[in-house]
């Protein structure tokens, strides 16, 4: 049964990777240039990249931060760290800025 759950998780990650791949070449600046007028699309892309980062770092958010209020605070920390990373280097790959923001939020 555990192997079935792992296989299902791998399938879900494959789906997320497939969905994120078309955006991996974007910098912070090019993401805003291309999708800046569609906040929902930007949020969707950032969520995909954050899911990839969490998977790569082997972080289970619900296990690491079981308290819902603390998770909300973590979202704010992540958003702030991402904004800082993109302001510091607008030409940085968005995926790298997201990964740095994930790391900073969990440190």
C-alpha positions in Angstrom: 0.0 0.0 0.0 2.8 2.4 0.8 4.3 1.9 -2.6 1.0 2.8 -4.2 1.0 6.1 -2.3 4.6 6.8 -3.4 3.7 6.0 -7.0 0.7 8.3 -6.8 2.9 11.1 -5.3 5.4 10.6 -8.2 2.7 10.8 -10.7 1.4 14.0 -9.1 5.0 15.5 -9.1 5.3 14.5 -12.8 2.1 16.4 -13.5 3.4 19.4 -11.6 6.8 19.3 -13.4 5.0 19.1 -16.8 2.9 22.1 -15.9 5.8 24.1 -14.6 8.3 23.3 -17.5 7.0 25.9 -20.0 7.7 28.7 -17.5 11.1 27.6 -16.1 13.0 29.8 -18.6 11.4 33.0 -17.2 13.2 35.5 -15.2 11.4 37.5 -12.5 11.3 40.4 -15.0 10.1 38.4 -18.0 7.4 36.7 -15.9 6.0 40.2 -15.1 6.4 41.4 -18.7 4.5 38.4 -20.0 1.9 37.7 -17.3 2.0 40.8 -15.0 -1.5 41.8 -15.9 -2.9 38.4 -14.9 -2.2 38.0 -11.1 -3.9 34.6 -11.0 -1.6 33.2 -13.7 1.5 34.6 -11.9 0.3 33.0 -8.7 -0.4 29.7 -10.4 3.1 29.6 -11.9 4.8 30.6 -8.6 2.8 27.8 -6.8 4.0 25.3 -9.4 7.6 26.3 -8.9 7.2 26.3 -5.2 5.8 22.8 -5.3 8.8 21.7 -7.3 11.2 23.4 -4.8 9.4 21.8 -1.8 9.6 18.4 -3.5 13.3 18.8 -4.3 14.0 19.9 -0.8 11.8 17.0 0.6 9.7 19.4 2.6 6.2 18.3 3.6 4.6 21.6 4.6 1.8 20.0 6.6 4.2 17.9 8.5 6.8 20.7 9.0 4.2 23.3 10.0 1.1 21.6 11.3 -0.5 24.8 12.6 -2.7 26.6 10.0 -2.0 30.0 11.4 1.8 29.4 11.2 1.4 28.2 7.6 -0.3 31.5 6.8 2.6 33.3 8.3 5.0 31.1 6.3 3.2 32.2 3.1 3.8 35.9 4.0 7.5 35.1 4.7 7.7 33.3 1.3 6.1 36.2 -0.5 8.4 38.7 1.1 11.5 36.7 0.4 10.4 36.2 -3.3 9.8 39.9 -3.7 13.2 40.7 -2.2 15.0 38.2 -4.5 13.3 39.5 -7.6 13.9 43.1 -6.7 17.5 42.4 -6.0 18.0 40.7 -9.4 15.1 41.1 -11.9 17.1 39.0 -14.4 17.4 36.0 -12.1 15.5 32.9 -13.1 12.1 32.9 -11.4 12.5 29.3 -10.4 15.8 30.1 -8.6 14.2 33.1 -6.8 11.2 30.8 -5.8 13.6 28.1 -4.5 15.6 30.7 -2.5 12.3 32.1 -1.0 11.3 28.5 -0.1 14.6 28.0 1.6 14.5 31.3 3.4 10.9 30.7 4.6 11.8 27.4 6.2 15.1 28.5 7.7 
